[in-house]
Amino acid sequence: MNKRVAVTGIGAISAFGHTFPELWAGLAAGKSAIRPLTLVAPGALRFPNAAEVPDYDPARYFEEKETLLLDRFAQFAAVAAREAVRASGIEFSPDLAERTAIVLGCSGGGKSTEDDGFHHLYGLKEPRVSPLTIARAMSNAGASRVSLEFRITGPVFTVSTACSSANHALGQAFRMVRSGEVEVAIAGGSEAPLSLGFLKAWEAMRVVSPDTCRPFSRDRRGLILGEGAAVLVLEPVERARARGAAILGEVAGFGMSSDAHHITQPSALGAARAMRSALSDAQVAPEAVGYVNAHGTGTLANDATETEAIRSVFGEYTGKLLVSSTKSMHGHALGAAGALEAAATLGALQASLIPPTANFTVPDPACDLDVVANTPRTAQIEYAISNSFAFGGLNAVLVFRHLR
Amino acid sequence: MSDELISRVTGVIAKSQKIPPETVTIDKTFEDLKIDSLDGINILFALEGEFDLDIPDDAARGIRTVREMAEGIEKLLAAKSGA
């Protein structure tokens, strides 16, 4: 029989700071953490801004020797996982560790590690690259590091589906806990894409805003890239209650779909099918949903297409739905995006406060939703969904429920 | 617009789209040539290389025809030589 799945720990490192309380405090205040990029020299790119993790010093979290083996994205995964596990209060005995899964999303892997190696090879004309390059850059380095830290010996893997990675990862973890395949799951996503070589590829794609991220605004000019990680600890509700753990929310359903339409252009049909599938998996009627944490990248194409998809799923009820894109504040952290947004959504359900769509200026008739513009709004919500739609046409939607 | 400019622009489009050069004429729309948004970005990249230009996102937005693209290049070249 399926088990209900509780969230008993949240960890996050983001442009707001190194912890989940800092992320939530920033989102709840409705302030954007988009700032001038410091990881890349000024003037090197057409866009000057990003949502960078502030004041990050690896020495605060790792021995110097350990950092030799850890790209920034894997470090972020470990920092967020430590916070989530600590919050859950779970101690992993060897027996429990064998019945625990780790599923982390990551889109690009160790981009700055690769960039650095290529600089030595092509730029400095050195004949070789560091022998640690593979171990640092592999996309599963974050999940493997978390496994090593907590001695987790159950199913551990990484999901890489571009901007949907973390939602796909959380969905797999949710289903493993729900079915009883594992007793506990540590799941989320991490990403550190702010490396010149990779940023140049985003620049060439012409989807990054030259100023800031204004989802659903008529004058939106693109996304703003971000970095960080968020990790949730999942376990059955009955297990959490039996051990007296604080329950931070419930994962109630998960749905996914593929557009099979175009490699980069979004499709409202595919997005709508993922939302419907998630609601059906959660056995929740559209009218029961109070809040949608939108994919809301701030690109011309995504926001209008997502609006069309939401309208097709929620019909006349759409007008009563609160919709916001927290990417306007924590940026688009690619493979970590869905995890940061899961943390944001759980924060909203717990606090009965909807984080707004920041930087909003002018309504767009093509995005006629209640986008909770600029100012947080008080609302008691039972069910919320969180959308992620990736390049490649891969969609993943999670349903969360308020639960104490 | 000079014939030379037009022929360089249409040549770049044909080459980056892997289509016969004679199919790309000044009066064609992107839709006629089955150029989608991602193809458009790729053409802009090739044009930047061909003309040694920096084409800002805002200048590129809304361009839907070969003529608009050639006119945009002409404008950017004029601005560059004036600067």
Interface residues (C-beta under 8 A of the other chain):
Chain A: R46 A204 M205 R206 P210 R221 G222 H262 I263 T264 Q265 A301
Chain B: D36 S37 L38 I41 L44 F45 P56 D57 D58 A60
